[in-house]
């Protein structure tokens, strides 16, 4: 299970709710960010095991944020969205993210399963 997670989403209500959910499930959420700049700064400072990045960050693109995080520090990025994975299949195929989890399915177990499947 990823012990230290950074979450990036421009919806503050979602960040608060998801942080609470994941922490109840044993994940240590080390930081919350709403922009790519905040995400990159916090990732550098906090060195999380995994970064959850919303696909739609208002005017920013989560795929671009993921690419920067991977290029800058080799972070393991999981993209998240309120939309289904099928809506992003072409973009996900070329993405530097390790995978995708729908916000409706977000859980410590889903994160763990995805990261473990990508490390084998």
N, C-alpha and C positions, 0 to 999 in steps of 0.2 A: 504494500500500500504506500502511495506517495506520502511521506511524512510532512512535507512542506510544499504548499501550493500557493501560487499567486493567481488571483482572479482579475480579469480585465473585462469590464462591461460598462457601457455608458448609462445603464439603468441602475441607479443607486438602490432602489427597492429590491431588485433582483439580487444585487450583490449582498445585501444584508441578509436576505432570506436564504440564499444559497450558502453563504458563509456559515450561518447557524445550522443548516441541515448537515453540511459536510463535517463541521466540527462535532456535532452530536454522533456522527458515524466514525469518528476517530481521526479525521484529517486535520492537520494543523494548517489553517489558512494564515499565511505569514504576511499577506498584504492584499490591498484592493486598489485597483487603478481604473480610471475612466477614459484615459487617452493613451495613445502609443508612446508619447513622451514619458508619461508617468510609468507605464509598463516597463519601458527600457531602463529607466532610472531605478525603479524598485527591484527589477530583476538583477541588476548589477549589484545593488546593495545587499539584497536578501538571499541571492543564489538559491531559488526554489528548486525542488525536484521536478516540478511540473508547473506549466503556466496554462491556465484555462483562458482562452481568448474568444470573445463573442465575434461572430462573423460580421455583424453589422454594428460598428461603433460610431453611429451617427454619420458624420462626414468622412470618417476613416474606414478603411477596409481591413477586416480582421485577417485576411489572407496575407496582406502586406505586413501587418504587425507580426504575424507568425514568422514570416520570412526574415524579418529584421532580428527577431529574438533568436532564431536558430543561427543566423549568420554571425550575430554579435557575440553570442555566448554558448552556442550549442544547446540551448534549452530545449526540453521536451515539451512541445506545445500541443495541446488538445483544443481543437476548435469546438465551440458550442453555439447553438442557435435555437430560437423558438421554432424555426422551420425544420423540416425533416432532412435527413442526410441525402435523400434522393434529389432534393432541389439543388444540391451543390456537388453532385457526383463528379462532373467534369472538372470543376475547380479543385476538389479534394484530391483527385488523381494526380494533379501536378503540384500539389501543395507540399511545403516542407513540414507541415504538422504531422504528428504521428497518428492522428485520427480525429474522429468527430463524435460528439455525444449531443443528442437533443437535450435541451434544457429540461424537458419533461421527464427524461430518463436519467438526469444527473444524480449520481450517487458515488460514494466512496468505492463501492464494489465495481461499478462501471469504469471508473478511472483506473482502478487497479487492474482489472481484466484487460483493458485496452493497452496499458503500458506494458504489462507482462507479455501480451501477445506480440508486441512490437520489439521486445528485447530478445526473443527466441530466434 
